[in-house]
Amino acid sequence: MKLGTIVIGSKPVSARFNLVFDNSPRPERAEFVEGDESLRSASEQLRGKDFPVRFPDVSSVKIVRRGLLSCGGTGCSFELLPIEK
């Protein structure tokens, strides 16, 4: 998923985030886990984006997904990581 520019800089940077979804394609929370500190403030921008998350029904289920935010000279992108066993 393309996000546009989040940080200004020439070197590539990346960080891992945990996203918490509550019956919405927009995350309720986006928590910085590890990575380049210049991306810590991207949590607010991630909460404003719609992600391809599907819920089984209209229950009160929350989904937690891990993702990798990568930024370079052409902008930033966010990749949802596979769920580990």
C-alpha positions in Angstrom: 0.0 0.0 0.0 1.5 3.3 -1.0 1.4 6.1 1.5 3.3 9.1 -0.1 6.0 10.9 1.8 6.2 10.6 5.5 9.8 11.6 6.2 12.1 13.8 4.1 15.5 12.2 3.4 17.6 10.5 0.9 18.4 7.3 2.7 16.0 4.4 2.9 14.5 3.8 6.3 12.0 1.3 7.7 10.1 0.4 10.9 7.7 -2.2 12.2 4.3 -1.3 13.5 1.4 -3.2 15.1 -2.0 -2.2 13.9 -5.2 -2.9 15.9 -8.5 -3.1 13.9 -11.9 -3.0 15.5 -14.6 -3.8 12.8 -13.2 -1.1 10.5 -10.6 -1.1 7.7 -8.9 1.9 9.5 -6.8 0.9 12.5 -7.9 1.9 15.9 -4.3 2.0 17.0 -0.9 2.0 15.2 2.0 1.3 17.6 5.7 1.7 16.7 7.5 -1.5 17.6 11.1 -1.1 16.2 13.1 0.5 13.5 14.2 4.0 12.4 13.1 6.6 15.0 12.3 9.1 12.3 9.2 7.0 11.5 7.8 6.8 15.0 5.5 9.8 14.3 3.9 7.9 11.3 1.4 6.2 13.7 -1.1 9.0 13.2 -0.9 8.8 9.4 -1.3 5.0 9.5 -4.5 5.4 11.6 -6.0 7.5 8.8 -5.6 4.9 6.0 -7.9 2.1 5.0 -6.3 -1.4 4.9 -7.5 -4.6 3.2 -8.7 -6.2 6.4 -11.9 -8.3 6.4 -14.0 -9.2 9.5 -16.0 -12.4 9.7 -19.2 -10.7 10.9 -20.5 -7.8 12.9 -19.1 -9.0 16.2 -16.7 -7.2 18.6 -13.6 -8.9 17.2 -10.3 -7.1 17.2 -7.6 -8.0 14.7 -3.9 -7.2 15.4 -1.6 -7.2 12.3 2.1 -6.5 12.1 3.4 -4.5 9.2 6.6 -2.9 7.8 6.7 0.8 6.8 9.5 1.5 4.3 10.4 4.9 3.0 12.9 5.9 0.3 13.4 8.7 -2.3 10.1 8.0 -4.1 7.8 7.9 -1.0 6.7 5.4 1.6 4.8 2.1 1.4 3.3 -0.2 4.1 3.2 -4.0 3.8 1.1 -6.1 6.1 3.3 -9.1 7.2 2.1 -12.7 7.3 0.7 -14.0 10.5 3.2 -16.4 12.1 2.2 -19.8 13.4 
